């Protein structure tokens, strides 16, 4: 426990006002994503105003493919968050150092694998996605350079997950802000001054990813609980298996989710460069809303994981209610505001009338309902905090991938309209959200019901006449902790 007390910026998720701590956790996390997206938006704006719609279409056409390739490995970072949260909840803080060392190794290896795969498959996959011939060379060039930064991006993702598992969402925000400023400055230098076009945008992103990795490693090594202790920290297969058991389903979920988006992007590409550029511009605002949802979902995973491991089931229920309500309020306000001001906001990225028309159409079909992912993201986060990672992955795969593919090859195949294609997003959100909420209520009710009697029985058997309430409470806490360790 002395290590816990000395750890810098560690948030106490087991005690104190929950709403305040949840907001302190989720809002900086959301701000991190928004800052990252703002600098991605800067890429889109810079490339359009210096190189035009074709170059902007080349950059935007890569988004779904990039997410498809990185999400599988990035999902393991969710496992890192949960494993560290479990260890803290069980007061096994000495094992955290080995988890960190193991995670850094996995991050580096997965980044190198992505580098090779990304460079190798860039051109054939983009061709399959029906990227227009005049855009294809630019898209391939951008993607191949972009993936040079993958090892560094993976190290940042895993490192940020470690910091967030302690409740520290401020330093990942600092890292992203600093690297984002560098990214914009290099964009203006490489694209504006040197005329490098899409290659300049991708190169700037690589340098920004390098800065992210270096800074997050520095922060980890300065943290008493997280820093790698050479000679004592070890690569631990037990924790690797646990991280993968929790993280790989989340990664598969993200990858399959992105696979469906690749097919949707293929459909968008069929409407030409203006649709590609306009849709990519509108996605920026969808991501601004989503990062708030994601921030509260990650808060749910971390808070739920620690409190469930500590046997604080009443707090778990309250955490779910608070994160769901907070996410719904914020996302609704933002999605409605952005949609109503559609043309005004889109002109930040383009003044092409055709691209603006497609962008506004997507906003009214997709952005207006961007509060709906709260339903499955928050419920899925709670399930992962309970140690059930496969279930939310299955629901998301069916609701967000299978349904979307069926829609593309049935409804969209009959009505070849842009709005018919993109309206599948809110349809799939509603179905997936309903299924995930039902799963959460069923699983959590069963988990809490089984855990409490088990703790009470253990206390009753071992009390031997002790009647003091404090001693019974201590016994019950110990039984819950012992049961959690056995189940893990």
Buried (B, 14 or more C-beta within 10 A) or exposed (E): EEEBEEBEEBBEBBEEEBEEBBBBBBBBBBBBBBBBBBBBBBBBBBBBBBBBBBBBBBBBBBBBBBBBBBBBBBBBBBBBBBBBBBBBBBEEBEBBBBBBBBBBEBBBEBBEBBBEBBBEBBBEBBEEBBBBEEBBBBBBBBBBBBBBBBBBBBBBBBBBBBBBBBBBBBBBBBBBBBBBBBBBEBBBBBBEEEEBBBBBBBBBBBBBBBBBBBBBBEBBEEBBBBBBEEEEBEEBEEBBEBBBBBBBBBBBBBBBBBBBBBBBBBBBBBBBBBBBBBBBBBBBBBBBBBBBBBBBBBBBBBBBBBBBBBBBBEBBBBBBEBBBBBBBEBBBEBBBEBBEEBEEBBEBBBEBEBBBBBBBBBBBBBBBBBBBBBBBBBBBBBBBBBBBBBBBBBBBBBBBBEBBBEBBEEBBEEEEEBEBBBBBBBBBBBBBBBBBBEBBEEBBEEBBEEBBEBBBEBBEEEEEEEEEEEEBEEBBBBBBBBBBEEEB
